[in-house]
Amino acid sequence: MNNNILEKLEKIKRNDKKTFQNISLNEEQLKFLLDQSFLVKKNKIIAKYKIIKNFANSNNYNDIIENLLVKIRFLITKYDNFEMHIDLEGYTLTSHERIKNIYGLLFRSCESDNILFSEKLIKLHVYNCPVFIRSLSSFFAPFINKTANEKIFLFNKIDSEKMLLEITT
């Protein structure tokens, strides 16, 4: 399988939002897309929203979360810690509205999984962070685990380019 599936999904998303919201992928397609979305390098997970946005919908949120948790558990087992790097290139208010329900599912899964996410997390860097998220971060801070909140850093587009190069090469 190659990036052909990504091109097809991008085209569907552009041309027919209703079909895109209900699209279902076979196991092989989903595995390919998840492997492209969550790259593992040493004790780091690099999440690429630019890819995730082309297939994430309510039909596969649980699969996306489970794939991420499997990778986190693996890194914790191997390194006793992990770093999370999230590239939000292409993230807009519209895309936030479409994908927002995945966040609650992810937080509940982390809590019920007992993976000690907050304690084992070294840092969570969010790159290409839109202004609206940076503006709201202080509002959401009281709702985020204090241990984890101290490890979250948001970077604008200008600062992100060099930092992303460093972690991906």
URURWO-V712491 format. One record per residue. N is the residue number from 0. RES is the residue in one letter. BURIAL is I if it has 24 or more other C-alpha atoms within 12 Angstrom, else O. Layout:
n:res:burial
N:RES:BURIAL
N:RES:BURIAL
This chain:
n:res:burial
0:M:O
1:N:O
2:N:O
3:N:O
4:I:O
5:L:I
6:E:O
7:K:O
8:L:I
9:E:I
10:K:O
11:I:O
12:K:O
13:R:O
14:N:O
15:D:O
16:K:O
17:K:O
18:T:O
19:F:I
20:Q:I
21:N:O
22:I:I
23:S:O
24:L:I
25:N:O
26:E:O
27:E:O
28:Q:O
29:L:I
30:K:O
31:F:I
32:L:I
33:L:I
34:D:I
35:Q:I
36:S:I
37:F:I
38:L:I
39:V:I
40:K:O
41:K:O
42:N:I
43:K:I
44:I:I
45:I:I
46:A:I
47:K:I
48:Y:I
49:K:I
50:I:I
51:I:I
52:K:I
53:N:I
54:F:I
55:A:I
56:N:I
57:S:O
58:N:O
59:N:I
60:Y:I
61:N:O
62:D:I
63:I:I
64:I:I
65:E:I
66:N:I
67:L:I
68:L:I
69:V:O
70:K:I
71:I:I
72:R:I
73:F:O
74:L:I
75:I:I
76:T:O
77:K:O
78:Y:O
79:D:O
80:N:I
81:F:I
82:E:I
83:M:I
84:H:I
85:I:I
86:D:I
87:L:I
88:E:I
89:G:O
90:Y:I
91:T:O
92:L:O
93:T:O
94:S:I
95:H:O
96:E:O
97:R:I
98:I:I
99:K:O
100:N:O
101:I:I
102:Y:O
103:G:O
104:L:O
105:L:I
106:F:I
107:R:O
108:S:I
109:C:I
110:E:O
111:S:O
112:D:O
113:N:O
114:I:I
115:L:I
116:F:I
117:S:I
118:E:O
119:K:I
120:L:I
121:I:I
122:K:I
123:L:I
124:H:I
125:V:I
126:Y:I
127:N:I
128:C:I
129:P:I
130:V:O
131:F:O
132:I:I
133:R:O
134:S:O
135:L:O
136:S:O
137:S:O
138:F:O
139:F:O
140:A:O
141:P:O
142:F:O
143:I:O
144:N:O
145:K:O
146:T:O
147:A:I
148:N:I
149:E:O
150:K:I
151:I:I
152:F:I
153:L:I
154:F:I
155:N:I
156:K:O
157:I:O
158:D:O
159:S:I
160:E:O
161:K:O
162:M:O
163:L:I
164:L:O
165:E:O
166:I:I
167:T:O
168:T:O
